[in-house]
Amino acid sequence: LAFRQVLFQAGETRVELDGDLPHFPTVDAARARLFVHLPHPDAYLAPLDLQAALPAPLHVEFEVEPAPEGRSRLSGDLTLGAHRAVVNGLLGAHPVYADTDLDFRLSGSSLAELTRPLGVTVAPDASYRFVGSARSTRQGEFSVELDEGQAGSVSLGLAGVLGKAPEWREANLGFRIASPSFAAAFDTDW
């Protein structure tokens, strides 16, 4: 699959795509760039029947290029209003994604604002920041670690093994929640 300087523009809305994906739908050996700017993302996501308005605007920049040993170098940055998700690193080859080494960051002004359109209520309704990584061995066994997890006064942690792709068997994850009160962590009257 190949795209050559595809451009869609209507007013402030802009979508650009350029690249080669020789093993589509995987990104193995791909070289591609995607840029999206939607000033009013709700207008394009109406069929999803969202429960509330999405923050605006939506801005996406994603790049993939070949890397040594059959891996792909990924760089992604998504902004939705005051929320941001960033991923960078190396993705192993399909189907087991061996030797993956990805770092991620999620942050924003209000966790509830982000989940409300999906009909999900979360607490606390405060700013949040999550920083972590996903790695895999040469045999494709994935591990994940949340190095920093903060939502208001609640501190979160996660570390462990997800198993091997694509089956994800024998997962072993540990969670940690620290909060000044149970009610603050779970929005309950307990």
Accessible surface in RSA format (square Angstrom, percent):
REM  Atomic radii and reference values for relative SASA: ProtOr
REM  Chains: A
REM  Algorithm: Lee & Richards
REM  Probe-radius: 1.40
REM  Slices: 20
REM RES _ NUM      All-atoms   Total-Side   Main-Chain    Non-polar    All polar
REM                ABS   REL    ABS   REL    ABS   REL    ABS   REL    ABS   REL
RES LEU A   1   102.38  57.0  60.92  43.6  41.46 104.2  71.32  50.1  31.07  83.6
RES ALA A   2    61.76  56.8  34.65  53.5  27.11  61.7  34.65  48.8  27.11  71.8
RES PHE A   3    55.66  27.8  53.06  32.9   2.59   6.7  55.66  33.7   0.00   0.0
RES ARG A   4   150.59  63.2 131.18  66.9  19.41  46.2  75.82 103.6  74.77  45.3
RES GLN A   5   155.06  86.7 131.74  96.3  23.32  55.5  40.75  86.7 114.32  86.7
RES VAL A   6    69.38  45.7  63.34  57.3   6.04  14.6  67.89  59.0   1.48   4.0
RES LEU A   7    97.70  54.4  65.93  47.2  31.77  79.9  65.93  46.3  31.77  85.5
RES PHE A   8   103.09  51.6 100.34  62.1   2.75   7.2 103.07  62.5   0.02   0.1
RES GLN A   9    99.26  55.5  67.91  49.6  31.35  74.6  19.99  42.5  79.27  60.1
RES ALA A  10    52.05  47.9  37.49  57.9  14.56  33.1  46.13  65.0   5.92  15.7
RES GLY A  11    70.38  86.8   0.00   N/A  70.38  86.8  45.99 126.2  24.39  54.6
RES GLU A  12   129.34  74.3 112.09  84.8  17.25  41.1  45.72  88.4  83.61  68.3
RES THR A  13     7.31   5.2   7.26   7.4   0.05   0.1   0.25   0.3   7.05  10.7
RES ARG A  14    75.58  31.7  75.58  38.5   0.00   0.0  22.24  30.4  53.33  32.3
RES VAL A  15    42.37  27.9  42.26  38.3   0.11   0.3  42.26  36.7   0.11   0.3
RES GLU A  16    42.96  24.7  42.84  32.4   0.12   0.3  10.44  20.2  32.52  26.6
RES LEU A  17    40.80  22.7  39.36  28.2   1.45   3.6  39.87  28.0   0.94   2.5
RES ASP A  18    58.96  41.3  57.48  57.2   1.48   3.5  14.65  34.5  44.31  44.2
RES GLY A  19     7.10   8.8   0.00   N/A   7.10   8.8   7.10  19.5   0.00   0.0
RES ASP A  20    54.03  37.8  54.03  53.8   0.01   0.0  19.55  46.0  34.48  34.4
RES LEU A  21    22.10  12.3  22.08  15.8   0.01   0.0  22.10  15.5   0.00   0.0
RES PRO A  22    74.49  54.3  40.86  37.2  33.63 122.2  48.57  40.1  25.91 161.1
RES HIS A  23   103.69  56.7  93.19  64.8  10.50  26.9  59.59  61.4  44.10  51.3
RES PHE A  24   120.25  60.2  95.34  59.1  24.91  64.8  95.34  57.8  24.91  71.3
RES PRO A  25   109.92  80.1  88.21  80.4  21.71  78.9  88.35  72.9  21.58 134.1
RES THR A  26    22.66  16.1  15.73  16.0   6.93  16.5  22.28  29.9   0.39   0.6
RES VAL A  27    32.10  21.1  31.08  28.1   1.02   2.5  31.08  27.0   1.02   2.8
RES ASP A  28    25.11  17.6  25.07  25.0   0.04   0.1   9.55  22.5  15.56  15.5
RES ALA A  29    53.14  48.9  36.67  56.6  16.47  37.5  40.40  56.9  12.74  33.8
RES ALA A  30     0.01   0.0   0.01   0.0   0.00   0.0   0.01   0.0   0.00   0.0
RES ARG A  31   140.85  59.1 139.85  71.3   0.99   2.4  61.43  84.0  79.42  48.1
RES ALA A  32    15.12  13.9   8.34  12.9   6.78  15.4  12.17  17.1   2.95   7.8
RES ARG A  33    91.75  38.5  90.65  46.2   1.10   2.6  39.42  53.9  52.33  31.7
RES LEU A  34    55.18  30.7  54.48  39.0   0.70   1.8  54.48  38.3   0.70   1.9
RES PHE A  35    31.59  15.8  31.59  19.6   0.00   0.0  31.59  19.2   0.00   0.0
RES VAL A  36    20.08  13.2  20.08  18.2   0.00   0.0  20.08  17.4   0.00   0.0
RES HIS A  37    45.28  24.7  45.28  31.5   0.00   0.0  32.44  33.4  12.84  14.9
RES LEU A  38    17.25   9.6  17.25  12.3   0.00   0.0  17.25  12.1   0.00   0.0
RES PRO A  39    20.80  15.2  16.65  15.2   4.16  15.1  16.73  13.8   4.07  25.3
RES HIS A  40   124.02  67.8 121.73  84.6   2.28   5.8  82.91  85.4  41.11  47.8
RES PRO A  41     1.59   1.2   1.59   1.4   0.00   0.0   1.59   1.3   0.00   0.0
RES ASP A  42    51.67  36.2  46.75  46.5   4.92  11.6  32.49  76.5  19.18  19.1
RES ALA A  43    76.83  70.6  40.68  62.8  36.15  82.2  52.69  74.2  24.14  64.0
RES TYR A  44   101.35  47.3  78.31  44.6  23.03  59.9  66.22  49.8  35.13  43.3
RES LEU A  45    54.39  30.3  53.29  38.1   1.10   2.8  54.29  38.1   0.10   0.3
RES ALA A  46    73.03  67.1  49.71  76.7  23.33  53.1  59.83  84.3  13.20  35.0
RES PRO A  47   122.25  89.1  83.19  75.8  39.06 142.0  96.68  79.8  25.57 158.9
RES LEU A  48   114.55  63.8  91.60  65.5  22.95  57.7  95.37  67.0  19.18  51.6
RES ASP A  49   113.12  79.2 102.46 102.0  10.67  25.2  33.69  79.3  79.44  79.2
RES LEU A  50    46.15  25.7  19.59  14.0  26.56  66.8  20.49  14.4  25.65  69.0
RES GLN A  51   122.38  68.4  87.77  64.1  34.62  82.4  20.45  43.5 101.93  77.3
RES ALA A  52    33.35  30.7  18.07  27.9  15.29  34.8  31.53  44.4   1.82   4.8
RES ALA A  53    76.11  70.0  52.60  81.2  23.51  53.5  57.12  80.4  18.99  50.3
RES LEU A  54    26.87  15.0  17.03  12.2   9.84  24.7  17.16  12.0   9.72  26.1
RES PRO A  55    13.57   9.9   3.39   3.1  10.18  37.0  13.34  11.0   0.22   1.4
RES ALA A  56    50.14  46.1  25.45  39.3  24.69  56.2  25.57  36.0  24.57  65.1
RES PRO A  57    57.42  41.8  57.32  52.2   0.10   0.4  57.32  47.3   0.10   0.7
RES LEU A  58    26.79  14.9  26.79  19.2   0.00   0.0  26.79  18.8   0.00   0.0
RES HIS A  59    51.21  28.0  51.14  35.5   0.06   0.2  41.25  42.5   9.96  11.6
RES VAL A  60    23.63  15.5  23.63  21.4   0.00   0.0  23.63  20.5   0.00   0.0
RES GLU A  61    74.42  42.7  72.62  54.9   1.80   4.3  15.35  29.7  59.07  48.2
RES PHE A  62    61.12  30.6  60.58  37.5   0.54   1.4  60.86  36.9   0.26   0.7
RES GLU A  63    89.25  51.2  88.79  67.2   0.47   1.1  15.04  29.1  74.21  60.6
RES VAL A  64     4.07   2.7   1.50   1.4   2.57   6.2   1.81   1.6   2.26   6.1
RES GLU A  65    69.92  40.1  69.92  52.9   0.00   0.0  12.55  24.3  57.37  46.8
RES PRO A  66    57.36  41.8  40.56  37.0  16.80  61.1  40.79  33.7  16.56 102.9
RES ALA A  67    15.72  14.5   0.14   0.2  15.59  35.5   6.91   9.7   8.81  23.3
RES PRO A  68    91.31  66.5  78.59  71.6  12.72  46.2  90.56  74.8   0.76   4.7
RES GLU A  69   129.19  74.2  82.87  62.7  46.32 110.3  50.64  98.0  78.55  64.1
RES GLY A  70    49.55  61.1   0.00   N/A  49.55  61.1  37.64 103.3  11.91  26.7
RES ARG A  71    44.96  18.9  42.87  21.9   2.09   5.0   2.92   4.0  42.03  25.5
RES SER A  72     1.54   1.3   1.54   2.1   0.00   0.0   0.28   0.6   1.26   1.8
RES ARG A  73   107.22  45.0 105.70  53.9   1.52   3.6  32.81  44.8  74.41  45.1
RES LEU A  74    17.37   9.7  15.94  11.4   1.42   3.6  15.97  11.2   1.40   3.8
RES SER A  75    52.72  44.6  51.22  68.4   1.50   3.5  20.33  43.3  32.39  45.4
RES GLY A  76     7.56   9.3   0.00   N/A   7.56   9.3   6.66  18.3   0.90   2.0
RES ASP A  77    41.55  29.1  38.44  38.3   3.11   7.4  19.01  44.7  22.53  22.5
RES LEU A  78    71.09  39.6  70.82  50.7   0.28   0.7  70.82  49.7   0.28   0.7
RES THR A  79    40.73  29.0  40.66  41.2   0.07   0.2  30.09  40.4  10.64  16.1
RES LEU A  80    19.52  10.9  19.52  14.0   0.00   0.0  19.52  13.7   0.00   0.0
RES GLY A  81    21.61  26.7   0.00   N/A  21.61  26.7   9.45  25.9  12.16  27.2
RES ALA A  82    64.33  59.1  36.59  56.5  27.74  63.1  49.39  69.6  14.94  39.6
RES HIS A  83     5.33   2.9   5.04   3.5   0.28   0.7   5.30   5.5   0.03   0.0
RES ARG A  84   107.62  45.2 102.78  52.4   4.84  11.5  32.76  44.8  74.87  45.4
RES ALA A  85    30.78  28.3  28.27  43.6   2.51   5.7  28.64  40.3   2.14   5.7
RES VAL A  86    13.93   9.2  10.79   9.8   3.14   7.6  12.00  10.4   1.93   5.2
RES VAL A  87    44.74  29.4  44.35  40.2   0.39   0.9  44.41  38.6   0.33   0.9
RES ASN A  88    61.43  42.4  61.04  59.0   0.40   1.0  26.37  63.5  35.06  33.9
RES GLY A  89    17.52  21.6   0.00   N/A  17.52  21.6  15.22  41.8   2.29   5.1
RES LEU A  90    25.23  14.1  25.23  18.0   0.00   0.0  25.23  17.7   0.00   0.0
RES LEU A  91    32.64  18.2  32.28  23.1   0.36   0.9  32.28  22.7   0.36   1.0
RES GLY A  92     0.88   1.1   0.00   N/A   0.88   1.1   0.00   0.0   0.88   2.0
RES ALA A  93    41.19  37.9  35.24  54.4   5.95  13.5  35.69  50.3   5.50  14.6
RES HIS A  94    87.98  48.1  73.07  50.8  14.91  38.1  49.19  50.7  38.79  45.1
RES PRO A  95    71.74  52.3  71.07  64.8   0.67   2.4  71.07  58.7   0.67   4.2
RES VAL A  96    58.83  38.7  58.83  53.3   0.00   0.0  58.83  51.1   0.00   0.0
RES TYR A  97    55.21  25.8  55.21  31.4   0.00   0.0  32.21  24.2  23.00  28.4
RES ALA A  98    22.39  20.6  18.44  28.5   3.95   9.0  18.44  26.0   3.95  10.5
RES ASP A  99    29.02  20.3  25.31  25.2   3.71   8.8   8.68  20.4  20.34  20.3
RES THR A 100     2.34   1.7   0.08   0.1   2.26   5.4   0.08   0.1   2.26   3.4
RES ASP A 101    60.65  42.5  57.44  57.2   3.22   7.6   9.41  22.1  51.25  51.1
RES LEU A 102    24.68  13.7  24.68  17.7   0.00   0.0  24.68  17.3   0.00   0.0
RES ASP A 103    72.45  50.8  70.96  70.6   1.49   3.5  25.60  60.2  46.86  46.7
RES PHE A 104    50.71  25.4  48.66  30.1   2.05   5.3  50.15  30.4   0.56   1.6
RES ARG A 105    92.24  38.7  91.79  46.8   0.45   1.1  25.64  35.0  66.60  40.4
RES LEU A 106    72.49  40.4  72.16  51.6   0.33   0.8  72.33  50.8   0.16   0.4
RES SER A 107    34.96  29.5  34.77  46.4   0.19   0.4  12.94  27.6  22.02  30.8
RES GLY A 108    11.36  14.0   0.00   N/A  11.36  14.0   6.63  18.2   4.72  10.6
RES SER A 109    61.50  52.0  44.07  58.8  17.43  40.1  41.27  87.9  20.23  28.3
RES SER A 110    20.32  17.2  20.32  27.1   0.00   0.0  18.29  38.9   2.04   2.9
RES LEU A 111    29.49  16.4  29.49  21.1   0.00   0.0  29.49  20.7   0.00   0.0
RES ALA A 112    10.22   9.4   9.84  15.2   0.37   0.9  10.04  14.1   0.18   0.5
RES GLU A 113    58.87  33.8  58.07  43.9   0.80   1.9  14.75  28.5  44.13  36.0
RES LEU A 114    53.27  29.7  48.72  34.9   4.55  11.4  48.72  34.2   4.55  12.2
RES THR A 115    23.25  16.5  23.25  23.6   0.00   0.0  23.25  31.2   0.00   0.0
RES ARG A 116   114.61  48.1 113.27  57.7   1.34   3.2  49.40  67.5  65.21  39.5
RES PRO A 117     1.11   0.8   0.46   0.4   0.65   2.4   0.46   0.4   0.65   4.1
RES LEU A 118   124.03  69.1  96.14  68.8  27.88  70.1 100.67  70.7  23.36  62.9
RES GLY A 119    51.08  63.0   0.00   N/A  51.08  63.0  18.84  51.7  32.24  72.2
RES VAL A 120    74.45  49.0  67.88  61.5   6.57  15.8  71.50  62.1   2.95   8.0
RES THR A 121   119.24  84.8  89.15  90.4  30.09  71.7  58.04  78.0  61.20  92.5
RES VAL A 122    37.59  24.7  26.82  24.3  10.77  26.0  32.08  27.9   5.51  15.0
RES ALA A 123    25.31  23.3   8.00  12.3  17.31  39.4   8.15  11.5  17.17  45.5
RES PRO A 124    26.61  19.4  22.65  20.6   3.97  14.4  26.61  22.0   0.00   0.0
RES ASP A 125    90.95  63.7  58.30  58.0  32.64  77.2  25.70  60.5  65.25  65.1
RES ALA A 126    27.78  25.5  20.65  31.9   7.13  16.2  27.78  39.1   0.00   0.0
RES SER A 127    67.29  56.9  61.82  82.5   5.47  12.6  27.95  59.5  39.34  55.1
RES TYR A 128    13.24   6.2   5.71   3.2   7.52  19.6   6.32   4.7   6.92   8.5
RES ARG A 129   101.24  42.5 101.16  51.6   0.09   0.2  36.23  49.5  65.01  39.4
RES PHE A 130    26.02  13.0  26.02  16.1   0.00   0.0  26.02  15.8   0.00   0.0
RES VAL A 131    31.80  20.9  31.80  28.8   0.00   0.0  31.80  27.6   0.00   0.0
RES GLY A 132     2.10   2.6   0.00   N/A   2.10   2.6   0.00   0.0   2.10   4.7
RES SER A 133    11.00   9.3  10.75  14.3   0.25   0.6   1.46   3.1   9.55  13.4
RES ALA A 134    20.42  18.8  20.35  31.4   0.07   0.2  20.42  28.8   0.00   0.0
RES ARG A 135    91.15  38.3  90.98  46.4   0.17   0.4  42.84  58.6  48.31  29.3
RES SER A 136    14.28  12.1   0.00   0.0  14.28  32.9   3.51   7.5  10.78  15.1
RES THR A 137    64.31  45.7  56.68  57.5   7.63  18.2  63.39  85.1   0.92   1.4
RES ARG A 138   157.85  66.3 143.70  73.3  14.15  33.7  60.73  83.0  97.13  58.9
RES GLN A 139   119.46  66.8 101.87  74.4  17.59  41.9  51.91 110.5  67.55  51.2
RES GLY A 140     0.00   0.0   0.00   N/A   0.00   0.0   0.00   0.0   0.00   0.0
RES GLU A 141    70.14  40.3  67.94  51.4   2.19   5.2   6.09  11.8  64.05  52.3
RES PHE A 142    16.80   8.4  16.76  10.4   0.04   0.1  16.79  10.2   0.01   0.0
RES SER A 143    44.47  37.6  44.20  59.0   0.28   0.6  24.85  52.9  19.62  27.5
RES VAL A 144    22.03  14.5  18.88  17.1   3.15   7.6  20.40  17.7   1.63   4.4
RES GLU A 145    85.51  49.1  85.28  64.5   0.24   0.6   9.83  19.0  75.69  61.8
RES LEU A 146    27.97  15.6  19.44  13.9   8.53  21.4  19.50  13.7   8.47  22.8
RES ASP A 147    90.63  63.5  56.13  55.9  34.50  81.6  29.02  68.3  61.61  61.4
RES GLU A 148    70.96  40.7  66.10  50.0   4.85  11.6  32.18  62.3  38.78  31.7
RES GLY A 149     4.53   5.6   0.00   N/A   4.53   5.6   0.00   0.0   4.53  10.2
RES GLN A 150    71.32  39.9  71.32  52.1   0.01   0.0  33.35  71.0  37.98  28.8
RES ALA A 151     2.61   2.4   2.61   4.0   0.00   0.0   2.61   3.7   0.00   0.0
RES GLY A 152    27.71  34.2   0.00   N/A  27.71  34.2  17.16  47.1  10.55  23.6
RES SER A 153    62.64  52.9  40.42  53.9  22.22  51.2  40.29  85.8  22.35  31.3
RES VAL A 154     4.77   3.1   4.77   4.3   0.00   0.0   4.77   4.1   0.00   0.0
RES SER A 155    29.43  24.9  29.43  39.3   0.00   0.0  15.78  33.6  13.64  19.1
RES LEU A 156    45.86  25.5  45.52  32.6   0.34   0.9  45.52  32.0   0.34   0.9
RES GLY A 157     8.26  10.2   0.00   N/A   8.26  10.2   5.12  14.0   3.14   7.0
RES LEU A 158    42.32  23.6  36.97  26.4   5.35  13.5  37.94  26.6   4.38  11.8
RES ALA A 159    50.87  46.8  45.64  70.4   5.23  11.9  45.76  64.4   5.11  13.5
RES GLY A 160    21.34  26.3   0.00   N/A  21.34  26.3  18.06  49.6   3.28   7.3
RES VAL A 161    46.68  30.7  46.68  42.3   0.00   0.0  46.68  40.6   0.00   0.0
RES LEU A 162    55.25  30.8  54.22  38.8   1.03   2.6  54.22  38.1   1.03   2.8
RES GLY A 163     2.27   2.8   0.00   N/A   2.27   2.8   2.27   6.2   0.00   0.0
RES LYS A 164    99.42  48.5  97.95  60.1   1.46   3.5  52.27  47.0  47.15  50.2
RES ALA A 165     3.09   2.8   1.12   1.7   1.98   4.5   1.12   1.6   1.98   5.2
RES PRO A 166    85.20  62.1  68.32  62.3  16.88  61.3  69.37  57.3  15.83  98.4
RES GLU A 167    99.61  57.2  73.21  55.4  26.39  62.8  31.01  60.0  68.59  56.0
RES TRP A 168   112.93  45.3  97.66  47.3  15.27  35.8  77.75  41.5  35.18  57.1
RES ARG A 169   171.36  72.0 161.75  82.5   9.61  22.9  59.78  81.7 111.59  67.6
RES GLU A 170   162.56  93.3 130.93  99.1  31.63  75.3  58.63 113.4 103.93  84.9
RES ALA A 171    61.40  56.5  31.22  48.2  30.18  68.6  31.36  44.2  30.03  79.6
RES ASN A 172   112.84  77.8 104.93 101.4   7.91  19.0  21.88  52.7  90.96  87.9
RES LEU A 173    59.70  33.3  32.25  23.1  27.45  69.0  32.68  23.0  27.02  72.7
RES GLY A 174    41.98  51.8   0.00   N/A  41.98  51.8  36.50 100.2   5.48  12.3
RES PHE A 175   150.32  75.2 115.52  71.5  34.80  90.6 116.56  70.7  33.75  96.6
RES ARG A 176   125.17  52.6 119.25  60.8   5.92  14.1  73.32 100.2  51.85  31.4
RES ILE A 177    89.10  50.7  56.93  42.4  32.16  77.5  56.93  41.0  32.16  87.3
RES ALA A 178    48.67  44.7  42.54  65.6   6.13  13.9  47.77  67.3   0.90   2.4
RES SER A 179    40.37  34.1   4.97   6.6  35.40  81.5   8.55  18.2  31.82  44.6
RES PRO A 180   105.07  76.6  60.13  54.8  44.94 163.4  74.29  61.3  30.78 191.3
RES SER A 181    51.97  43.9  42.82  57.1   9.16  21.1  43.49  92.6   8.49  11.9
RES PHE A 182   103.33  51.7  90.19  55.9  13.14  34.2  93.87  56.9   9.46  27.1
RES ALA A 183    40.07  36.8  35.10  54.2   4.98  11.3  35.38  49.8   4.70  12.4
RES ALA A 184    32.30  29.7  18.97  29.3  13.33  30.3  31.00  43.7   1.29   3.4
RES ALA A 185    13.65  12.6   2.42   3.7  11.23  25.5   2.42   3.4  11.23  29.7
RES PHE A 186    99.45  49.8  79.05  49.0  20.40  53.1  83.43  50.6  16.03  45.9
RES ASP A 187    95.57  66.9  71.45  71.1  24.11  57.0  12.12  28.5  83.45  83.2
RES THR A 188    33.22  23.6  20.04  20.3  13.18  31.4  18.59  25.0  14.64  22.1
RES ASP A 189   151.71 106.3 118.01 117.5  33.71  79.7  41.83  98.4 109.89 109.6
RES TRP A 190   220.17  88.4 162.77  78.8  57.40 134.8 167.91  89.5  52.26  84.8
END  Absolute sums over single chains surface
CHAIN  1 A    11082.4       9048.0       2034.4       6661.3       4421.1
END  Absolute sums over all chains
TOTAL         11082.4       9048.0       2034.4       6661.3       4421.1
